Amino acid sequence: MTPLHYLSMTELQEAYRKGTYSPVEVTQAALERIAALDPTLKAFIKVTEETALRQARRAEVEITAGNFRGPLHGAPIALKDLYDTKDIATTGGSMALLDRVPEQDATVVSRLADAGAVLLGKLAMTEGAFIEHAPGMPTPVNPWNAACMTGLSSSGPGVAMAAGLAYGSLGS
């Protein structure tokens, strides 16, 4: 049997429809997994626990009422820290942008929210999506072999998916 944190989106949605799991249960489990593993793996720049739980509760109410928005509804995801998120810092992997808080979501972020996705947080990346991680910013660690590279620009999304820290992520 597939562990909860490695269910596919299709399996996750089927579990929601059957009532095997709820969006709140799955989100809480994902947040617990992030808290346990991410201090070592460094995939996340920012975990958005309050946002995630609020969105999961909403998804749970909607799904329970039969208002299913589609395949991302209630799915805990994480975004590369390149995508603007309203009221949540977007650094682009740069220490110089630590205090940059966008006033609106990027289009893809708005569309994910409209689809009912649950935002777990923002994921590490190389500075400006170029070649190196900025000094002072997290450098993700390969969960399967710390001696192997995680990739560059979308290293946080790669690590999050490989380690089962999210059910989906956006890189670039």
Stockholm file with secondary structure:
# STOCKHOLM 1.0

chainA/1-172         MTPLHYLSMTELQEAYRKGTYSPVEVTQAALERIAALDPTLKAFIKVTEETALRQARRAEVEITAGNFRGPLHGAPIALKDLYDTKDIATTGGSMALLDRVPEQDATVVSRLADAGAVLLGKLAMTEGAFIEHAPGMPTPVNPWNAACMTGLSSSGPGVAMAAGLAYGSLGS
#=GR chainA/1-172 SS CCCGGGCCHHHHHHHHHHTSSCHHHHHHHHHHHHHHHHHHHCCEEEECHHHHHHHHHHHHHHHHTTCCCCTTTTCEEEEETTSCBTTBCCCTTCGGGTTCCCSSCCHHHHHHHHTTCEEEEEECCCGGGSSSCCTTSCCCCCSSCTTSCCCSTTHHHHHHHHTTSCSEEECC
#=GC SS_cons         CCCGGGCCHHHHHHHHHHTSSCHHHHHHHHHHHHHHHHHHHCCEEEECHHHHHHHHHHHHHHHHTTCCCCTTTTCEEEEETTSCBTTBCCCTTCGGGTTCCCSSCCHHHHHHHHTTCEEEEEECCCGGGSSSCCTTSCCCCCSSCTTSCCCSTTHHHHHHHHTTSCSEEECC
//
